[in-house]
Amino acid sequence: MVQFQQSRFDTSFAALSDATRRGVLERLGRSDASITDLAETFSMTLTGMKKHVSVLEQAGLVTSEKVGRVRVCRLGTSRLEHEAEWIERYRQLWDARFDKLDKVVEELKRKENNDER
């Protein structure tokens, strides 16, 4: 189970690591689009866009189907819930660490002010 989740996270985060792929997800969030439309939107070749879509498909973030001679893309079934939970745990950890740091800084300021008096 842990190995499966780690592999899934690796695939998801690798897919999201590229600005073009994040842009494709944003674009597909508004409406379905063909590979040709996506390639034109991002000023790239069809081959390049097909590679980006393939990475997104492997992560479950996008699905595509051939409709006649056109390949139509839409958002996939992955809602990134597990990835968001993982990120949230680390956000909470860092928030707690920064809260402790704030307390240390405040204490140092109090001591400094008392020393000046």
Residue pairs with C-beta under 8 A, 6 or more apart in sequence:
5 82
8 82
9 82
9 83
9 86
11 58
11 59
12 59
12 60
12 61
12 78
12 80
12 83
13 83
14 55
14 59
15 21
15 55
15 56
15 58
15 59
15 61
16 22
16 25
16 59
16 61
18 52
18 55
20 42
20 44
20 52
21 52
21 55
21 56
23 41
23 42
24 38
24 42
24 49
24 52
24 53
24 56
24 62
24 73
25 56
25 61
25 62
25 75
27 33
27 38
27 41
28 62
28 73
28 74
28 75
29 75
32 72
32 73
32 74
33 41
33 72
33 73
34 70
34 71
34 72
34 73
35 46
35 49
35 50
35 53
35 64
35 70
35 71
35 73
36 46
36 70
38 49
38 52
38 53
38 73
39 45
39 46
39 48
39 49
42 49
53 62
53 64
53 73
56 62
56 76
57 63
57 64
57 76
59 76
59 78
60 76
60 77
60 78
61 75
61 76
61 78
61 80
62 73
62 74
62 75
62 76
63 73
63 74
63 75
63 76
63 77
64 71
64 72
64 73
64 74
65 71
65 72
66 72
